[in-house]
Amino acid sequence: MTGPIPVFDGHNDLLSRLWRADAAKRDRIWLEGDGSGHLDLPRMRRSGFAGGLFAIWVPSPEAGADIDALMRDPPFDLPLPDPVGTDAAQPAALAMAGILMRMERVSEGALRLCRSAAEIRACLDAGGIAAVLHMEGAEAIGPDLDALHLLHAVGLRSLGPVWSRPTIFGHGVPFRFPGDPDTGPGLTALGRDLVRTCDTLRIVIDLSHLNAAGFDDVAAISTAPLVASHSNAHAICPASRNLTDRQLAIIRERAGLVGLNFAAAFLRPDGRRTVETGWDPLLRHLDHLIAHLGEDHVGIGSDFDGATIPECIGDVAGLPAFEAALRAHGYDTPLLAKLLHGNWLSLLERVWGA
């Protein structure tokens, strides 16, 4: 086999980075790169990035606290951001969906917005980058769920009901270290309706950011495989965002998947948010996830453009070095093919159908 193994990534925040950029510069940032962020088309193509879930994420208004400084020096317990209303979130979400569509158009076939597993496989076979529209935090969907149907028609195929801050659908975990995901109430009545509707539409429900009660509610209501797109092992890094062994066992029972999050604060046993992080914690988390989930239920959920990434990876250009580190750790080519793309594609087929 020549070249890096293709990577299908369960989570990135490129859309929100482009949304916050000068609109006149977005095409250049995407098509050429500007030396910032973790993702752009040239670096993706060089590194073997074959596609993934591109998140719509509406940021909270600035709270004034230096969150980065606080997370560099654990312990920390950051207050949850205030809720963001539908009126504020919906225009931003629609704009980000439009940005992804524009990325597809201006890339002239290099990136394709995919709405089915068959489209993803065809795109990868043709050497393109397969983009799936995801939503991290459902603030843009009102209580009538009408916007969910609109976004599904646009291409939404994966949705997380919350991003840490509460929504009308449920409650997320705070940024807390050390901390436990058992932090409060679960899904609301609207949240339970949202899960049932997503099951009907075959939209993946993303458990990352949900608290323990919300996780259990989704497990009880949904009949689909359970997915945490970008989460790590609480047993190794006791951050509130990470999954306990009990939760991993439930995901395994439901033939689901967990994507390894590259965020340093959710990798390091000391919870520090610093680029000065080597391969050891990534390898320890992967070993733990494979031991508890099985090798068919672990993937990658990088959190590129949404997190502080270890310097050993740096950005998407570091994916070949990541593959090399996994090989040096003893993972063979068939296992790497599963972890880097195969397991995600199989999971999406189980949820969406072929």
N, C-alpha and C positions, 0 to 999 in steps of 0.2 A: 504493500500500500504506500503510495506516495502522497506527501503533503499531510497537513493536519486532519484528524478525524472531524467531520462537520459537527458543529455545536448548535443545538436547538435550546434556546435559553428561556426559562420560565418567567422571567421578569426583568424589564428595564424601564427606565423613566426618561427616555430620550424625548418623548412627545412633550412632557412638561418643561424640559430644558429648552426645546425649540419654541414653545409657546411663550416663555418668558424672554426670549431673545428678540432683538429688533426684527420685525417682520420682513424688512427689506434684505436681511442677511440670512434668513433661514435656509434658502436654497443653497447658498454657498457653504454654510456650516454643514449641511447634510451631504452635499455632493463632493465637496473638496476637503472639508475639515478646516478648523481654524485654530487648532492647537489646544482647544479646551475640551472639557468633558471626557467621557469614556467611549463614546460611539460616534462614528460617522461612516459613510459608505466606503471610502477607501480602506480604512482600518478593518472594517468588517470583512471585506473581500480578501484582504491579505491574510487574515487570521483564521479563516475557516468558519466564521460566524454564519450559520446557514439559516437562521431565523429565530423566532421566539414570540413571546407575548409582549406587546408594546402597550404600556399602561397609560390610561387616562388617570391623572392624579391632580386634584385641585389643591394647591397649597393653602395652609392656614395663613391669615394675616400675621404679620410679625408680632411676636409676643413681647419682645424687648429683652428676654433673657438670652445670654450667650450659651445656647444649647451645646454647641460644639465644644466649648471649654468645659462645661459641666460633664459631658460624656467622656472627655479625656481623662478625668480624674474620679473614678468610682470610689465609693458608692454614690449613686445618684437616684433621684426619684422626681422626675419632671412632671409638672401638672399637665393634664390632658388639655390640648387646645380646645377652644370653644367650638361648638358645632358651626358648620357652614350651611346656610340655607340653600334650598333648591334654586331660588331666584338668582343667587350669586354663582352657584356651581354649574348650572346648566349651560350658560353661554360659554364658559371655559371648556367644559367637556366637549361640546359640539365643535368648538374651535380646534381642539386637539384631534378629534376624529377627522376633521377636515385636513389638518396638517399631515396625518398619515396618508390620506388619499392623495394629497399633493406630492408627498414623498414618492409614492408609487408612480405618479404621472411623470415627474421630472427625472426619475431614475431610468426611464425608457426601458423598463423590463427587468432592471437589476433587482428591484424589490417588488413583491406582489402581495397585495392584501388577500389573505386566504380565509375562506369561510367553511372549509371542510378538510378532513384529514386527507382525502384524495388530492385536493388542490395543493396541500402542503407537500405531499410526496412528489407530485408532478413538478412543483417548483424546485424542490431540492434536486430531483433528477436532471433538471435543465440547468442546474448551476446557479439558480437565483436565490434570493433571500426571502424567506416566507414569513410574512408579518401577520400576526393574529391580534385583533383588537381586544384589549382587556381593560377593565375598569377597577381601580384601587380606591374603594370608598364610593358608596352609591348615592352620594348627596345629590347628584344630578337627576335622580329618579324620584319623582313625587309619589305621594301615597296611593295614587290611582294606578301606578305602574305603567301608564301609557308610554312614557319615555323609554322604558325598557324594550317595548316592542319596536319602537322607532330605531333605537340603537342596534337591536338585533338585526333589523333589516339592513342597516348600514354595514354590519359586520361584527358586532360585539359577540364574542363567543366565550368569554370568561369574565367573572365578576367577583370582587371581594366586597361584602356588604359594608365593611368599615375599613378605614385607615386610622387606627388608634383613637382618634376623637369619636365621640358618639354620633350616631345618625338616627334617623327615625326607624331604622331597621335593627339596630343592635349596638353593642358596646365593644370597643377595642381595648387592648392592653396599653397601659402607660409605658413610657420609656423608663424602666426601673431596673437597677442592678445593685445587689442581687434582688431577684424578684420571681414571682410565680405567676403563671397565666390565670390563676383563679382569682380574679380581681373584681367581680361584680356580677350583675344580672346578665342574662343571655339575650336571645333574640326577642324583639317585640312581636306583637301580633302581626304587624306589617312585615316584619322580617321573616316570619314563618310563611306569609303569603309570597314574599319575594323568592324564597327557596323553592316553594312548590312551582311557581311560575318558571323559574330557571330550569327546573327539572323537565317541565313540559317543553320548553324551548331548546333543551339540551345545551344550556349554558353552564359551563364549569362554575361551581361555587368554590371560591378560593378562601381557605381557612386562615391564611397568614394574616396576622393582626387581630383576629378575633380572640376574645378571652375564652377561658375554659368552658364557661356555661354556654356561650354562643357556639363553640365547637361541638359540644354535646347536643345542642339543639339541632344543628345541621345534620349531625350523624343520625339523629332520631327521625328527622323529617325527610331528608333526601334519600332517594333510592340509588343515586349515582355513586361511582367511586369517589372517595374523599381525597381532596387535593390541597396541599399547602405549597404554593408556588415558590416561596422564598423564605424558608425557615430552617433553623438548625436544631441541634440536640441540647435540651436543657441540662442533661446530665453532664455535659462538658462545659457549657457556658450558661450559668444560671441567670440569664436575662429573661425578663417577663415575656419577651417576644418568642422565645424558643419553645419547642415542643417537648413535653414530658414523655417518658417511656410509655406511660399509659396511653397517651394520645397516639404515639407511633404504632402501638399495637392495634388500635382501632383502625387506623389508616391501612395497615397491612391486611386486617380482616376484610376490609372493603375494597381490596385490590386497587388502592389509590397510589399516590405518589407524593414525595416531598422533594422540592428543589433546593439544593444547597445554596445558601445565601453567602455571598462573598463579603458582606459588611463586617468590618473588623470587630465592631462592638458586639456582634452576635456570634463571633468565632472564638475570640480570646477567652480563656478561663478567667482572666482578671477583668473582663468587660470593658477594657480601654478602647476608645475610638481613636485609633492611630494607624497610620500607614506602615509603621514599623512593626509589621506582622509578617512572619515567615510561613513556610508551607506546613509546619507541624499541626497547627490547629485545624486547617482545612482537611488534612488527611485524617486527623482524629475524628472529626465530625463525620466524614464520609464512611470511615470504618464503622462507626457507631450506627449510622443510618442504615448501612447495608446489613449489619448484624441484626437489627431490630425490624427492618422492613423487607429484607430480601433484595437481591441484586436487580430484580425486575421492577422495583418500585422507588428508585432513587434517580434524580436527575439534577440539573443545574438550574438555579434561579438567581442569577448574578446580582441583581439590584444595581447594575451599571447605571450611571448618571443619577442615582438616588442614594448613594452611600459612600462612606470612606472605605476604599478598597485597598487591601494589602499591597505593599509596594512590590512584592514578588510577582503580582499580576499586573497591577498598575491600571490598565484599561483593556479594551477588547483585544489589543495587540498582544497581550500577555497570555491568551488562550493556548497557543502552542507550548509555552513554558509550563502551563498548568497540566497539559496532557503529558509532557515529559516528566513532570514530578509524579504524576500518578503511575506512569510506567516504572519509574525508579522505585516506587513504593511497592511494586509487585502486581499491579493491575494489568491484565493482558488485553490484547486487542478486542476480543469479543466482549469483555466486560466494559471496556472503555466505550465501545460503540453503543452499548445500552445506556451508560451513564450520560454520555454527551449528546445523544439525540434519540436513540431508539426507544427508550422508556417513555419519553414525552409523547412521541408519535403514537405509541401503543395506547397510552392513557387517553389521548384525545379520541382515538378510534373507539375506545370503550365507552366514552361519554357521548360522543357525537354520532357514532356509527361510521362505517367506512365511507 
